[in-house]
Amino acid sequence: MKKFFLDAVIKPGLAIAFVLGFGLPWVFVGFQTVVLQGRRDWDGKATFIVSREHFFGLVKAEQVIHKC
């Protein structure tokens, strides 16, 4: 019974956990949307806004870059 439980439940469960754990970084890097917006003021200063969304909008990050 112990060998059956080990072969039927534990080993497949560990294999699934390993595959999902290994694939998670690839999903995070792979499924992302990046939007770049830029504008220039009349005095020549440029502003860029980089917006990133991961996991179809669940994780959002925004970075504002000012250039003189």
N, C-alpha and C positions, 0 to 999 in steps of 0.2 A: 504494500500500500504506500509506503514511504517513497519507493522508487517511482511508482506511478505518479504520485503527487509532484515529485521533483521534475519528472519528464513532461508532465502534462500541464502544469501550472507555473512553476517557478522559472524554469528555463525559457519558455516562450514569453513570460512576463518580463524577464530581464532583457531579452532580445528586443522586445517592443520598446521598453524604456530607453535602451541604448540608442536605437534608431531615432526615436523622437527627440532625445536629448542631443544627439549629434546634428539633427536637421534643424533645430531651432535657430542657431545663428544664421544658417543659409536663408531661412524664411525671413528673418529680420532684415538682412541685407538685400534680399531679392525683391520683396514686395514693398516697395517704397515709391512715393510720389514726391518729386521735387519741383517747386515753383520758384522761379527767380524773377524778381521785379526790380527794375532800376529806374531812377529818375535823376535829372540834373536840374539844379536850381539856376536862377538867373545869374547868380554870382559865380557859377562854375563848379559848385560843390555837388558831388554825386553821392547818392544814397542807394544801397542795394539791400534788398530784403530776400533772404533765402529761407523758404519754408519747406520743411520735410514732414511727411506723414508716413508712418509705418503701420503695418497691420490694418490697412484700409481705414486709417484715420483714428485708431485707438491711441497711438502714441504720436504726439506732435512736438516739433522743435522748430524754433524760429531764431534766426540770427540776423542782426542789422549791422551793416558795414557802412561806415562813413568814409569817403575819400575826399580830400581837399584838392 
